[in-house]
Amino acid sequence: MPARLLFLTLMFGALATLSAAAAEPGYAEKGAETCIGCHDFGDSSPVHPLLQGAHGASDHEGTPMAERGCEECHGPSAAHSRAPTQVPPAVSFGPRWTTTVARQDGQCLACHGDDTARHWEGAHHQQQELACVTCHDIHTIRDSVLQPPGQAEVCTLCHKEQKSGIHGLSEKVHFNPACSSCHSPHDSKSPHGVMLDNRSEGCASCHNLVDMAADPAVSAKATSYHKVMAQTDKTCLGCHVGIAHVAAAGVAPLIAEASSSRKVTLFYPGQSDSEWLLSEHPGSQPLRQGSSCQQCHRGDEAAMGAALANDDFAPATRDINVRVGSDAGNLVLTIDWSGAGTEQDLAVMWGDDGNDELARAGCFAACHSDMPGMTRDRGQQLDKYLLASRLQERQIGRPPVVRDEAALTTLREAGNFAELWRVKLQDPVTVESGVLLAGIDWHQDSLVEGTARFNNGRWQVTLRRPLKPLPGGLAFAPGREMTLGIALHGADNPGGKHWISLPLTFATDGINTDFKVD
């Protein structure tokens, strides 16, 4: 049956079941028919695969389409149907609006809380503020994370050490068992516990103990040990711990151990502005829910730079060494790198735990589609700004509205701004600081002092700033987690054509951060 005809058949079957729901207060007058009137914009509409999947089966009791249709998951949304560009659905999963993680998950758990997700509360992924829709997509015929061949692709967005596959044999990756055959994504049960429940299902999908016992390549000692697998309290991990991915001690933690110095890879960001990151980027949902770029992209800097660079931009990445120390009540930041003597400037952007935007996106938090050289550049010559300073995001025909001065003052007092340090590297070397919120307000007297030296093909920049609170600046208080982003402009790459870091974290004691004071 042609796709369009199949969609219409499914749609009218679904609509026929929704007349009762449409009469409920707060719900759209014609139920799903109202939703589909706008959201069916061709074969690429996400409505099509939804209706063809399990959630769209109107003839199965308990599915969304057999109950209230779209509003079974999105909540009573009559107000949204009357003003679709101004009012969000009662429960929105993105991309334009995002309801809280707890509210989103509540919709899913209302049906799924008694089966696979019954232990979700307090689970590792739940504690990391991941939502059900971070991994699952119901607007598809087959959810990738539920299909063994596609599951690893979803999981390794964060769990990068496991990309090489079982035993590190990348050529065997298509034969690997599903991640969930050894790991439980919906609770905190260890792989050992999962494998006790399923009798080492993941290993047994390839390794047949009976066949191995008859294989002359398997030693008598190994065959003898394998006999203990007849006992229900044994798993393959009893002897083969760590072998599924790499040696147990070789798996890098998702949260890096704090260090006073480390190499940081800067990469070319292309035209990746805040608007794109929060709407069209595949990771927009976790970002809107509070995740950081680091959570998915740690270790991907070189690959991202290469993918975004073009023939007019080289190299795609730059490696710098960053060291954080203290001296006589001052924070001392030292950055050195190999480069040309014609480098233009180095910038460091700081935010504290009151600045959610910077914590999630680092330098990207201050880059927008309407800035010079970006996707919606209209010649307004807008400088960097944080979205918190705007009453609304930019829309076609509707420029962003900046909050009044009273509201901006409240944001500054709450610490919802960034402190920007900039070092102009060309003679004379100058160091300046400013507040980044509705734009950049440079301090009359810089909060930062510093030096920059170029010798034998290497730059070294040292910056000093008091740790104590300063007027118009942040407080680098002991134990307080800070976010920093670093940008480098070369000789021939002005504006957005620079290299930047992912958001990095710092605390003087270094608990769960990238950097600490030495």
Secondary structure by P-SEA (a helix, b strand, c coil): ccaaaaaaaaaaaaaaaccccccccccccccccccccccccccccaaaaaaaccccccccccccccccccccccccccccccccccccccccccccccccaaaaaaaaaccccccccccccccccccccccccccccccccccccccccaaaaaaaccccccccccccccccccccccccccccccccccaaaaaaaaccccccccccaaaaaacccccaaaaaaaccccccccccccccccccccccccccccccccccbbbbbbbbbcccccccccccccaaaaaaaccccccccccaaaaaaaaaccccccccbbbbbbbbbccccbbbbbbbbbccccccbbbbbbbcccccccccccccccccccccccccccccccccccccccccccccccccccccaaaaaaaaaaccbbbbbbbbcccccccbbbbbcccccccccccccbbbbbcccbbbbbbbbbcccccccccccccbbbbbbbbbbccccccccbbbbcbbbbcccccccccccc
